[in-house]
């Protein structure tokens, strides 16, 4: 099988999925040329609508009309901050006393937060959940880069809210302390998507199937701390249309 396939991945997904996906495609379909484009989920949705990518991984798409969406997994969003100790504590963290267990979203919203700007998919999800609880989100710092959010939090400039997968390494290393947000915890869904009006090529359908398989493997192995949409999610049928949402 041969062909060019373009897939759009959000940054945190790309960190986990892109390398194993490239390796799997090269091993099983060496004739397929895979191009991975990385950006925020909103930009990827625009690329998908404009035929700039064939496939995409999306978070809770706000405008899903015309897309074939397959819910792959659900991941937890965590409140996190620099762990106690070290030579730089950060004045904004001093005096903040949080429970050992889940932090209510209204309480998290009142903290000095470091968040993406409005219109970013993660920020929109947080805003929607906060509004449902009658809380207002007023971050102290707005920046769209997940890497910079983590760096600012590590320097003690405030609390971040990111997927647990994005901070799992820092938590394991003792650099960050993390809290679930609410009970049940705040979560977001992750979908594998393509445009409903553009049938997938054989090459794109093959990559879609491999990406689906890998998402399941990464969760079951514990590399991606998340929950699969089902006990053993079915692989998308190669080349077959799915539900257009």
N, C-alpha and C positions, 0 to 999 in steps of 0.2 A: 504494500500500500504506500502511496506517495501523496504529497500535497502539503500546502502551507496552512498552519492553524495558528490563530491569534487568540490568546486568552488573557483577560484582564483580572488582576488579583489585587485586593486591598493589601496594604503593607504588612499588617500582622499575619494575614493568610499567606502571603508570599514568603515570609520568613520560614514558615513551616512546610508549605506545600510545593513551592516552585522547584527546589533542587530535586526532591524525590520524583516529582512529576516529569521533569526533564530526563532524569535517568531512566525512568520506566518507559517513557516514549522511545528513547534511543535504543533500549534493550529489546522492546517488543515490536516497534515499528520504525526501524532506522531510516526508512524513506520519508517519514514525516518531518517537516521542518517546523518546530514549535517556537513561537515568539511569545514571551511573557511580558506583558505591560503592567506596571505597578502604579497605583494611584489610590486616592481616596475613593470610597465606594460610590459617591455621587458622580464623580468623573467617569468611573467605569460604566455606570448605568448609561450615561450620555454616549460613551463610545459604543456600547451595545446597540443603542437606538440608532446611531449613525452608521452602523456597519463598519466601525473601526476595529472591532474585535468580533470573533465568532462565538466565543464562550466567555462566561464571567462567573466569578463567585461574588455574591452580593449579600449585604446585611439588610434585613427588613426593608426591602425596596419600597419607597414611598409612592412611586408611580409605576406599579407593576403591569399596567395594561399593555397587552401586546407581547408579553414575555411568557415563555415556558419556564416555570419555576419548579425546582425539585428541592424540597426541604431536606437538607443533609444532616444538620446537627444544630444544637442549641448550646451556646456557651454563656457562662456566668460573667457578669461585669462586677469588678471589685473596687472598693475604695482602698487606696494604698498611700503610704507615706514612708519616709525614711525611717528605718528601724532605730530604736534608741541607741545612744552611744556614738562614738566617733568624734572627730574633731570639728564638726560643723553641724550644729543642731538646727539652726534657722529660727529666727525670732517668731515667725508666724506659727510654729508648732508648739511653742512653749505654752503651758497652761491648758492645752487641749486634752480633755480626759474622755476617752472613748471606751465602750464596753469591750470585753473580750469576744463577745458574740456579734451577731448582726447589728449593723447601724441603720436605724430608720432613715429612709430617703430624705425626709424633711430635715433631719439632723445633719446628714451629709451635705445637703444643699446649703446649709448655713456655714460650712467650713470654708477656709481660704482654699478654693479649688483652682486647679490648673486644668483647663479643658479646651477642646477645640472650639472654634468660633461657631456661631449660628450658621445653619445650613449644612454643617458637617453631619453625616449620618449618626455618629455616636452622640453628638451633642443634641440632635433632634430627639433621639430616643430618650435621653436623660431628661430633657425639657418636658416631653410628653408625659413621662412617668411622674415627674415632680408636679406638674399642673394637675394631674389626677388626684394628687394628695394635697392640693392647695398650697404648695410650696413654690418659692421663687428661687431660681438659680442665678447667682451673681458671682461668677468666678473672679478671682483676683488676677489671674493671668489667662489669656487666651492665645493658644498656639496650636496649629493643626498637625504638627509633627508628633507622632507617638514617641519617637526617640527623644525629642526635646522635652516632652512632658515627663518622661522617665528621668531625664537628666536633671530637670528643675526640681522634681520631687526628691531625687537623691541628694541634692544640695540643700534640701530643707526649706524650699520656697512655698510649700503647700502640699495639698493632697490631690492625687490624680484619681481618675476613674477610667479603667481600661479593662479589656478582657483578661481573665486570669491567665490565659495562654501567653499574653504579651509580657507578663511580669513573673511567670513561673520560675525562671532561672534566678531572678533577683530574690524572690522569696526563699528559694532553696538555699541560696548563698547567705541568707541572713541580712541582705541589704535593705529589703523592704519588709514592712509589716502590712498585712492586708486584712480587710474585713468584708464579709458579705454585706450587700446593701438590701435591707428589707428582709421580710420573711413571708412568702418564699423569696429567694434572692432575685435581684434584677437580672434579666437575661436578654439575649438577642438571638434571633434565628439567622442561620447561614444557609444560603441557597446556591445551587448550581443552576445557571440560567443561560438561555439563548433566545433569540428573537423568534416569535411565533410565525412570522411571515417569511422567514428565510430558512428553508430546510437545511439541516446540517449536511455537509459533505461527508463522505465516508471517513475521511481523515479526521474531521472535527468530531464526528460521532465516536470514533475510536478514542480520541483524547478525552472526550467527555466521560466515557466509560472508565478509563484509567483514573481520571481525577476522582470520580465517584468512589471507586475501589480504594484509592489512597486515603480519602477523607475518613472512610470507615476504619482502615488500618491504623491511621494516626490516632484516632480516638481510642480504639480498643487496646493499643499498645501503651496508652498513657502519655504519649508524646504531646497530644493535644488534649488538655483537660476540658472536656465538653461531653455532652450527651448526644448520642445518635438519635435521629428522628424516630427510629424504630429499633427493635432488638437486632435485626439483621436487615438493614435497608436494601431494597432491591436495586440492582444495577439498572440504570436507564436503558431502555431497549434501543439498540444501535439503529440510528436513522429514523426511529419511529417518533411521531409527534407526541408531545406530552400535553398536559392541560394548559391552555393559554389563559393567563390570568389578566 
